[in-house]
Amino acid sequence: MDERVKGIILKAIDYKESDKLLTILTLEKGKILVRARGVKKPNSKFKAFCQCFCFADFELINGKAGYILAGVNCIDSFFDIVTDFDKFSYASSVLEILDKICVENQVYYDLFLSAVKCINEINYSDINNSEIILCKFIIEVLSLEGFTFDLTNCSICGGELKKAFLDLSTGEIVCADCNKSEQNLEISNGVLSAIKILTENDYNRLSSIKFSRQILTNLLFILYKNLAFRFEIRINSLKYNKK
Ligand SMILES: [Zn+2]
C-alpha cells in the first residue's frame, strides 16, 4: 500500500550495508521510522534527500517490516543550515528536541507546523537571530505540550511577582514567598518580559527583536532547564552557556 506524507527528517542513520534508517516527523502520522533501501549506493536517486533537515513529500510503502521509502519530492533541504556551522548547531537542537519529546503513533500537528516555521526562519534569517528563534521554539514546545507560564502572578498564592522563580518540579512561576526549593531558578524581570515578547510574536516577527547577551543566555538556560525537567530529557546538542 502506497502512502504519501509531508515530513522533515530528524535523524538518518546508516543501516546494513547500503541502507539508511530515517526518523521522520510527519504532519499526518507523527514520528515514524522509514527504511531507505540502497541509498548509500552511488547511483541511488534518493541519496541527496536522505539527510537531516530534508523537508519533503515522502512516498512510503507500508510493508510487514514497517515503512519503506518509495519516493521523495523535496520541498526544501535548508541549504544554509546544512552549510553554516552555527545555524546547523541551533537547528540541530530543534531536531533533537523533536526526536526526544515526540513518541511514535501520536500526531503532532501544531508542533510539526511550528518546527517547520522555526527551521525555515533559522535558515533564511540572519545567524544572529538563531538563538532567539530557538528560544521561541522551546516556548512553543512547552506551551503545545501543556506547560504554559503565567507571567504576571505567582502560580501558588496568586500574588504579584516582585521576584520570580521557576519551580522546576512543576514548571510554573512562583514568588519569593512560595519558592521553597533550592533547585528552583530565579528569573529576572528582563527574562520574564523576553518570554512574554516571544510568546506574543510569531517566528516571522523575531528578526526585529533584540535582547541583551545576558538576558538571552539566561533565557535559553531557563527554558532548557524547564524542558529537561518536564520531559526528563537531555539535549546534547544544546549549548546554552556559550559566551
Ligand atoms: Zn506566591
py3Dmol code that shows the C-alpha trace and the ligand (Angstrom):
import py3Dmol

protein = """\
ATOM      1  CA  MET A   1       0.000   0.000   0.000  1.00  0.00           C
ATOM      2  CA  ASP A   2       1.454   3.352  -1.011  1.00  0.00           C
ATOM      3  CA  GLU A   3       1.070   6.317   1.297  1.00  0.00           C
ATOM      4  CA  ARG A   4       2.124   9.938   0.984  1.00  0.00           C
ATOM      5  CA  VAL A   5       3.181  12.079   3.926  1.00  0.00           C
ATOM      6  CA  LYS A   6       4.710  15.516   4.426  1.00  0.00           C
ATOM      7  CA  GLY A   7       7.628  15.385   6.804  1.00  0.00           C
ATOM      8  CA  ILE A   8      11.042  16.504   7.940  1.00  0.00           C
ATOM      9  CA  ILE A   9      13.936  14.114   8.539  1.00  0.00           C
ATOM     10  CA  LEU A  10      15.081  14.265  12.175  1.00  0.00           C
ATOM     11  CA  LYS A  11      17.687  11.523  12.004  1.00  0.00           C
ATOM     12  CA  ALA A  12      19.356   9.467   9.300  1.00  0.00           C
ATOM     13  CA  ILE A  13      21.500   6.579  10.457  1.00  0.00           C
ATOM     14  CA  ASP A  14      23.395   4.001   8.453  1.00  0.00           C
ATOM     15  CA  TYR A  15      21.668   0.659   8.358  1.00  0.00           C
ATOM     16  CA  LYS A  16      23.142  -2.555   6.999  1.00  0.00           C
ATOM     17  CA  GLU A  17      25.447  -2.260   4.011  1.00  0.00           C
ATOM     18  CA  SER A  18      23.721   0.278   1.802  1.00  0.00           C
ATOM     19  CA  ASP A  19      20.532   1.377   3.599  1.00  0.00           C
ATOM     20  CA  LYS A  20      19.627   4.208   5.904  1.00  0.00           C
ATOM     21  CA  LEU A  21      17.068   4.262   8.671  1.00  0.00           C
ATOM     22  CA  LEU A  22      15.264   7.609   8.700  1.00  0.00           C
ATOM     23  CA  THR A  23      13.373   9.092  11.630  1.00  0.00           C
ATOM     24  CA  ILE A  24      10.806  11.429  10.061  1.00  0.00           C
ATOM     25  CA  LEU A  25       8.396  13.747  11.856  1.00  0.00           C
ATOM     26  CA  THR A  26       5.340  13.862   9.623  1.00  0.00           C
ATOM     27  CA  LEU A  27       2.271  16.067   9.576  1.00  0.00           C
ATOM     28  CA  GLU A  28      -0.122  13.155   9.141  1.00  0.00           C
ATOM     29  CA  LYS A  29       1.368  10.340  11.234  1.00  0.00           C
ATOM     30  CA  GLY A  30       3.660  11.964  13.769  1.00  0.00           C
ATOM     31  CA  LYS A  31       7.077  10.375  14.217  1.00  0.00           C
ATOM     32  CA  ILE A  32       7.780   7.365  12.002  1.00  0.00           C
ATOM     33  CA  LEU A  33      10.745   5.183  11.106  1.00  0.00           C
ATOM     34  CA  VAL A  34      11.388   4.641   7.413  1.00  0.00           C
ATOM     35  CA  ARG A  35      13.900   2.357   5.797  1.00  0.00           C
ATOM     36  CA  ALA A  36      15.582   3.849   2.749  1.00  0.00           C
ATOM     37  CA  ARG A  37      16.936   0.928   0.750  1.00  0.00           C
ATOM     38  CA  GLY A  38      20.136   1.222  -1.223  1.00  0.00           C
ATOM     39  CA  VAL A  39      20.578   4.958  -0.635  1.00  0.00           C
ATOM     40  CA  LYS A  40      24.268   4.626   0.115  1.00  0.00           C
ATOM     41  CA  LYS A  41      24.906   3.265  -3.374  1.00  0.00           C
ATOM     42  CA  PRO A  42      26.370   5.909  -5.709  1.00  0.00           C
ATOM     43  CA  ASN A  43      23.552   5.652  -8.236  1.00  0.00           C
ATOM     44  CA  SER A  44      20.685   5.977  -5.744  1.00  0.00           C
ATOM     45  CA  LYS A  45      18.192   8.641  -6.809  1.00  0.00           C
ATOM     46  CA  PHE A  46      17.217   9.341  -3.163  1.00  0.00           C
ATOM     47  CA  LYS A  47      20.775   9.736  -1.904  1.00  0.00           C
ATOM     48  CA  ALA A  48      20.744  13.551  -1.773  1.00  0.00           C
ATOM     49  CA  PHE A  49      17.455  13.660   0.136  1.00  0.00           C
ATOM     50  CA  CYS A  50      18.069  11.122   2.884  1.00  0.00           C
ATOM     51  CA  GLN A  51      19.667  13.649   5.233  1.00  0.00           C
ATOM     52  CA  CYS A  52      18.646  15.549   8.327  1.00  0.00           C
ATOM     53  CA  PHE A  53      16.536  18.670   7.688  1.00  0.00           C
ATOM     54  CA  CYS A  54      15.176  17.453   4.359  1.00  0.00           C
ATOM     55  CA  PHE A  55      11.576  18.728   4.270  1.00  0.00           C
ATOM     56  CA  ALA A  56       9.648  16.787   1.659  1.00  0.00           C
ATOM     57  CA  ASP A  57       6.646  14.875   0.487  1.00  0.00           C
ATOM     58  CA  PHE A  58       7.590  11.267   1.082  1.00  0.00           C
ATOM     59  CA  GLU A  59       6.075   8.291  -0.683  1.00  0.00           C
ATOM     60  CA  LEU A  60       6.056   5.222   1.502  1.00  0.00           C
ATOM     61  CA  ILE A  61       5.274   1.555   1.174  1.00  0.00           C
ATOM     62  CA  ASN A  62       3.722   0.237   4.365  1.00  0.00           C
ATOM     63  CA  GLY A  63       5.195  -3.240   4.454  1.00  0.00           C
ATOM     64  CA  LYS A  64       5.203  -6.018   7.006  1.00  0.00           C
ATOM     65  CA  ALA A  65       8.501  -4.846   8.453  1.00  0.00           C
ATOM     66  CA  GLY A  66       7.490  -1.160   8.589  1.00  0.00           C
ATOM     67  CA  TYR A  67       7.721   1.754   6.187  1.00  0.00           C
ATOM     68  CA  ILE A  68       9.975   1.634   3.132  1.00  0.00           C
ATOM     69  CA  LEU A  69      10.864   4.752   1.180  1.00  0.00           C
ATOM     70  CA  ALA A  70       9.458   4.692  -2.350  1.00  0.00           C
ATOM     71  CA  GLY A  71       9.761   8.337  -3.396  1.00  0.00           C
ATOM     72  CA  VAL A  72      10.872  11.796  -2.271  1.00  0.00           C
ATOM     73  CA  ASN A  73       9.684  15.135  -3.555  1.00  0.00           C
ATOM     74  CA  CYS A  74      11.897  17.644  -1.763  1.00  0.00           C
ATOM     75  CA  ILE A  75      10.248  20.929  -0.723  1.00  0.00           C
ATOM     76  CA  ASP A  76      13.332  22.447   0.939  1.00  0.00           C
ATOM     77  CA  SER A  77      16.654  20.961   2.002  1.00  0.00           C
ATOM     78  CA  PHE A  78      17.531  24.100   4.052  1.00  0.00           C
ATOM     79  CA  PHE A  79      20.872  24.616   2.393  1.00  0.00           C
ATOM     80  CA  ASP A  80      22.044  27.449   4.698  1.00  0.00           C
ATOM     81  CA  ILE A  81      21.550  25.330   7.795  1.00  0.00           C
ATOM     82  CA  VAL A  82      23.410  22.397   6.325  1.00  0.00           C
ATOM     83  CA  THR A  83      26.343  24.575   5.239  1.00  0.00           C
ATOM     84  CA  ASP A  84      26.653  27.104   8.123  1.00  0.00           C
ATOM     85  CA  PHE A  85      28.134  25.604  11.280  1.00  0.00           C
ATOM     86  CA  ASP A  86      26.366  27.974  13.736  1.00  0.00           C
ATOM     87  CA  LYS A  87      22.978  27.692  12.103  1.00  0.00           C
ATOM     88  CA  PHE A  88      23.454  23.940  11.936  1.00  0.00           C
ATOM     89  CA  SER A  89      24.167  23.780  15.654  1.00  0.00           C
ATOM     90  CA  TYR A  90      20.984  25.701  16.670  1.00  0.00           C
ATOM     91  CA  ALA A  91      18.796  23.893  14.148  1.00  0.00           C
ATOM     92  CA  SER A  92      20.194  20.512  15.267  1.00  0.00           C
ATOM     93  CA  SER A  93      18.865  21.260  18.756  1.00  0.00           C
ATOM     94  CA  VAL A  94      15.407  21.716  17.226  1.00  0.00           C
ATOM     95  CA  LEU A  95      15.604  18.274  15.605  1.00  0.00           C
ATOM     96  CA  GLU A  96      16.967  16.665  18.777  1.00  0.00           C
ATOM     97  CA  ILE A  97      14.170  18.191  20.896  1.00  0.00           C
ATOM     98  CA  LEU A  98      11.550  16.900  18.434  1.00  0.00           C
ATOM     99  CA  ASP A  99      13.092  13.446  18.335  1.00  0.00           C
ATOM    100  CA  LYS A 100      13.246  13.223  22.128  1.00  0.00           C
ATOM    101  CA  ILE A 101       9.790  14.514  23.009  1.00  0.00           C
ATOM    102  CA  CYS A 102       7.716  13.008  20.184  1.00  0.00           C
ATOM    103  CA  VAL A 103       6.603   9.416  20.659  1.00  0.00           C
ATOM    104  CA  GLU A 104       5.588   7.133  17.798  1.00  0.00           C
ATOM    105  CA  ASN A 105       1.909   6.639  16.879  1.00  0.00           C
ATOM    106  CA  GLN A 106       0.885  10.101  18.016  1.00  0.00           C
ATOM    107  CA  VAL A 107       0.135  13.032  15.707  1.00  0.00           C
ATOM    108  CA  TYR A 108       1.796  16.398  16.480  1.00  0.00           C
ATOM    109  CA  TYR A 109       0.051  18.663  14.013  1.00  0.00           C
ATOM    110  CA  ASP A 110       0.748  22.056  15.629  1.00  0.00           C
ATOM    111  CA  LEU A 111       4.203  21.099  16.791  1.00  0.00           C
ATOM    112  CA  PHE A 112       5.100  19.983  13.264  1.00  0.00           C
ATOM    113  CA  LEU A 113       3.963  23.324  11.807  1.00  0.00           C
ATOM    114  CA  SER A 114       5.862  25.227  14.491  1.00  0.00           C
ATOM    115  CA  ALA A 115       9.015  23.201  13.829  1.00  0.00           C
ATOM    116  CA  VAL A 116       8.892  23.824  10.077  1.00  0.00           C
ATOM    117  CA  LYS A 117       8.393  27.574  10.637  1.00  0.00           C
ATOM    118  CA  CYS A 118      11.264  27.578  13.119  1.00  0.00           C
ATOM    119  CA  ILE A 119      13.707  25.751  10.839  1.00  0.00           C
ATOM    120  CA  ASN A 120      12.641  27.873   7.886  1.00  0.00           C
ATOM    121  CA  GLU A 121      13.306  31.029   9.928  1.00  0.00           C
ATOM    122  CA  ILE A 122      16.731  29.847  11.108  1.00  0.00           C
ATOM    123  CA  ASN A 123      17.634  29.003   7.516  1.00  0.00           C
ATOM    124  CA  TYR A 124      16.501  32.244   5.888  1.00  0.00           C
ATOM    125  CA  SER A 125      17.243  34.866   8.545  1.00  0.00           C
ATOM    126  CA  ASP A 126      20.475  36.289   9.928  1.00  0.00           C
ATOM    127  CA  ILE A 127      22.619  33.939  12.036  1.00  0.00           C
ATOM    128  CA  ASN A 128      22.394  36.430  14.943  1.00  0.00           C
ATOM    129  CA  ASN A 129      18.681  35.624  15.210  1.00  0.00           C
ATOM    130  CA  SER A 130      19.114  31.859  15.528  1.00  0.00           C
ATOM    131  CA  GLU A 131      19.270  31.812  19.326  1.00  0.00           C
ATOM    132  CA  ILE A 132      16.076  33.880  19.708  1.00  0.00           C
ATOM    133  CA  ILE A 133      14.323  31.624  17.196  1.00  0.00           C
ATOM    134  CA  LEU A 134      15.383  28.553  19.204  1.00  0.00           C
ATOM    135  CA  CYS A 135      14.043  30.164  22.409  1.00  0.00           C
ATOM    136  CA  LYS A 136      10.719  30.840  20.666  1.00  0.00           C
ATOM    137  CA  PHE A 137      10.594  27.189  19.589  1.00  0.00           C
ATOM    138  CA  ILE A 138      11.165  25.891  23.145  1.00  0.00           C
ATOM    139  CA  ILE A 139       8.408  28.202  24.461  1.00  0.00           C
ATOM    140  CA  GLU A 140       6.085  26.808  21.748  1.00  0.00           C
ATOM    141  CA  VAL A 141       7.014  23.198  22.566  1.00  0.00           C
ATOM    142  CA  LEU A 142       6.284  23.775  26.267  1.00  0.00           C
ATOM    143  CA  SER A 143       3.014  25.535  25.538  1.00  0.00           C
ATOM    144  CA  LEU A 144       1.782  22.993  22.940  1.00  0.00           C
ATOM    145  CA  GLU A 145       2.526  20.167  25.372  1.00  0.00           C
ATOM    146  CA  GLY A 146       0.538  21.903  28.109  1.00  0.00           C
ATOM    147  CA  PHE A 147       3.186  23.829  30.044  1.00  0.00           C
ATOM    148  CA  THR A 148       2.254  27.489  29.725  1.00  0.00           C
ATOM    149  CA  PHE A 149       3.730  30.084  32.066  1.00  0.00           C
ATOM    150  CA  ASP A 150       1.640  32.591  33.986  1.00  0.00           C
ATOM    151  CA  LEU A 151       3.964  35.572  33.723  1.00  0.00           C
ATOM    152  CA  THR A 152       2.103  38.014  35.941  1.00  0.00           C
ATOM    153  CA  ASN A 153       1.054  36.134  39.072  1.00  0.00           C
ATOM    154  CA  CYS A 154       2.539  33.525  41.368  1.00  0.00           C
ATOM    155  CA  SER A 155       1.078  30.114  40.449  1.00  0.00           C
ATOM    156  CA  ILE A 156       0.726  29.148  44.141  1.00  0.00           C
ATOM    157  CA  CYS A 157      -0.532  32.216  46.060  1.00  0.00           C
ATOM    158  CA  GLY A 158      -1.683  34.313  43.081  1.00  0.00           C
ATOM    159  CA  GLY A 159       0.320  37.269  44.378  1.00  0.00           C
ATOM    160  CA  GLU A 160       2.305  39.750  42.344  1.00  0.00           C
ATOM    161  CA  LEU A 161       5.705  38.609  41.076  1.00  0.00           C
ATOM    162  CA  LYS A 162       8.160  41.125  42.534  1.00  0.00           C
ATOM    163  CA  LYS A 163      10.816  38.440  42.365  1.00  0.00           C
ATOM    164  CA  ALA A 164      10.070  35.400  40.207  1.00  0.00           C
ATOM    165  CA  PHE A 165      11.343  31.836  40.377  1.00  0.00           C
ATOM    166  CA  LEU A 166      10.815  28.875  38.083  1.00  0.00           C
ATOM    167  CA  ASP A 167       9.593  25.953  40.162  1.00  0.00           C
ATOM    168  CA  LEU A 168      11.399  23.092  38.435  1.00  0.00           C
ATOM    169  CA  SER A 169       9.159  20.421  39.966  1.00  0.00           C
ATOM    170  CA  THR A 170       6.033  21.888  38.291  1.00  0.00           C
ATOM    171  CA  GLY A 171       7.331  24.177  35.536  1.00  0.00           C
ATOM    172  CA  GLU A 172       5.356  27.092  36.983  1.00  0.00           C
ATOM    173  CA  ILE A 173       6.461  30.521  38.115  1.00  0.00           C
ATOM    174  CA  VAL A 174       6.269  31.313  41.822  1.00  0.00           C
ATOM    175  CA  CYS A 175       7.002  34.334  44.027  1.00  0.00           C
ATOM    176  CA  ALA A 176       9.818  34.602  46.579  1.00  0.00           C
ATOM    177  CA  ASP A 177       7.490  33.600  49.476  1.00  0.00           C
ATOM    178  CA  CYS A 178       6.314  30.454  47.706  1.00  0.00           C
ATOM    179  CA  ASN A 179       9.766  29.499  46.471  1.00  0.00           C
ATOM    180  CA  LYS A 180      10.621  26.523  48.700  1.00  0.00           C
ATOM    181  CA  SER A 181      13.247  24.599  46.785  1.00  0.00           C
ATOM    182  CA  GLU A 182      16.963  25.261  46.438  1.00  0.00           C
ATOM    183  CA  GLN A 183      16.967  23.912  42.883  1.00  0.00           C
ATOM    184  CA  ASN A 184      14.435  26.499  41.628  1.00  0.00           C
ATOM    185  CA  LEU A 185      15.811  29.159  39.316  1.00  0.00           C
ATOM    186  CA  GLU A 186      15.421  32.878  39.790  1.00  0.00           C
ATOM    187  CA  ILE A 187      14.008  34.619  36.704  1.00  0.00           C
ATOM    188  CA  SER A 188      14.919  38.260  36.217  1.00  0.00           C
ATOM    189  CA  ASN A 189      12.319  40.790  35.045  1.00  0.00           C
ATOM    190  CA  GLY A 190      14.233  41.038  31.776  1.00  0.00           C
ATOM    191  CA  VAL A 191      13.886  37.304  31.156  1.00  0.00           C
ATOM    192  CA  LEU A 192      10.190  37.375  32.151  1.00  0.00           C
ATOM    193  CA  SER A 193       9.447  40.103  29.632  1.00  0.00           C
ATOM    194  CA  ALA A 194      11.531  38.304  26.978  1.00  0.00           C
ATOM    195  CA  ILE A 195       9.323  35.206  27.456  1.00  0.00           C
ATOM    196  CA  LYS A 196       6.248  37.419  27.109  1.00  0.00           C
ATOM    197  CA  ILE A 197       7.545  39.029  23.902  1.00  0.00           C
ATOM    198  CA  LEU A 198       8.428  35.659  22.360  1.00  0.00           C
ATOM    199  CA  THR A 199       5.053  34.202  23.335  1.00  0.00           C
ATOM    200  CA  GLU A 200       3.204  37.060  21.644  1.00  0.00           C
ATOM    201  CA  ASN A 201       5.220  37.269  18.423  1.00  0.00           C
ATOM    202  CA  ASP A 202       5.305  34.710  15.634  1.00  0.00           C
ATOM    203  CA  TYR A 203       8.562  33.490  14.054  1.00  0.00           C
ATOM    204  CA  ASN A 204       8.434  35.895  11.122  1.00  0.00           C
ATOM    205  CA  ARG A 205       8.460  38.880  13.503  1.00  0.00           C
ATOM    206  CA  LEU A 206      11.504  37.835  15.502  1.00  0.00           C
ATOM    207  CA  SER A 207      14.082  39.486  13.242  1.00  0.00           C
ATOM    208  CA  SER A 208      13.228  42.911  14.684  1.00  0.00           C
ATOM    209  CA  ILE A 209      13.554  41.738  18.315  1.00  0.00           C
ATOM    210  CA  LYS A 210      16.833  42.086  20.177  1.00  0.00           C
ATOM    211  CA  PHE A 211      17.759  41.052  23.729  1.00  0.00           C
ATOM    212  CA  SER A 212      20.996  41.675  25.595  1.00  0.00           C
ATOM    213  CA  ARG A 213      23.532  38.854  25.637  1.00  0.00           C
ATOM    214  CA  GLN A 214      22.924  38.299  29.359  1.00  0.00           C
ATOM    215  CA  ILE A 215      19.143  38.070  29.006  1.00  0.00           C
ATOM    216  CA  LEU A 216      19.424  35.738  26.024  1.00  0.00           C
ATOM    217  CA  THR A 217      21.869  33.435  27.817  1.00  0.00           C
ATOM    218  CA  ASN A 218      19.705  33.300  30.951  1.00  0.00           C
ATOM    219  CA  LEU A 219      16.542  32.863  28.903  1.00  0.00           C
ATOM    220  CA  LEU A 220      17.900  29.897  26.977  1.00  0.00           C
ATOM    221  CA  PHE A 221      19.245  28.368  30.187  1.00  0.00           C
ATOM    222  CA  ILE A 222      15.878  28.665  31.981  1.00  0.00           C
ATOM    223  CA  LEU A 223      13.899  27.371  29.003  1.00  0.00           C
ATOM    224  CA  TYR A 224      16.295  24.481  28.564  1.00  0.00           C
ATOM    225  CA  LYS A 225      16.117  23.529  32.259  1.00  0.00           C
ATOM    226  CA  ASN A 226      12.328  23.614  32.154  1.00  0.00           C
ATOM    227  CA  LEU A 227      12.246  21.484  29.007  1.00  0.00           C
ATOM    228  CA  ALA A 228      14.713  18.998  30.514  1.00  0.00           C
ATOM    229  CA  PHE A 229      12.679  18.672  33.719  1.00  0.00           C
ATOM    230  CA  ARG A 230       9.247  18.489  32.047  1.00  0.00           C
ATOM    231  CA  PHE A 231      10.202  15.747  29.596  1.00  0.00           C
ATOM    232  CA  GLU A 232      13.072  14.146  31.557  1.00  0.00           C
ATOM    233  CA  ILE A 233      15.428  14.585  28.641  1.00  0.00           C
ATOM    234  CA  ARG A 234      18.883  15.933  27.940  1.00  0.00           C
ATOM    235  CA  ILE A 235      19.544  17.821  24.724  1.00  0.00           C
ATOM    236  CA  ASN A 236      23.179  17.098  23.944  1.00  0.00           C
ATOM    237  CA  SER A 237      23.432  19.494  21.006  1.00  0.00           C
ATOM    238  CA  LEU A 238      22.220  22.496  23.021  1.00  0.00           C
ATOM    239  CA  LYS A 239      24.978  24.845  24.119  1.00  0.00           C
ATOM    240  CA  TYR A 240      23.099  27.294  26.289  1.00  0.00           C
ATOM    241  CA  ASN A 241      26.060  28.632  28.189  1.00  0.00           C
ATOM    242  CA  LYS A 242      28.416  29.648  25.419  1.00  0.00           C
ATOM    243  CA  LYS A 243      29.937  33.146  25.519  1.00  0.00           C
TER     244      LYS A 243
END
"""
ligand_1 = """\
1
ZN
Zn 3.410 33.043 45.873
"""
view = py3Dmol.view(width=600, height=400)
view.addModel(protein, "pdb")
view.setStyle({"model": 0}, {"cartoon": {"style": "trace"}})
view.addModel(ligand_1, "xyz")
view.setStyle({"model": 1}, {"stick": {}})
view.zoomTo()
view.show()
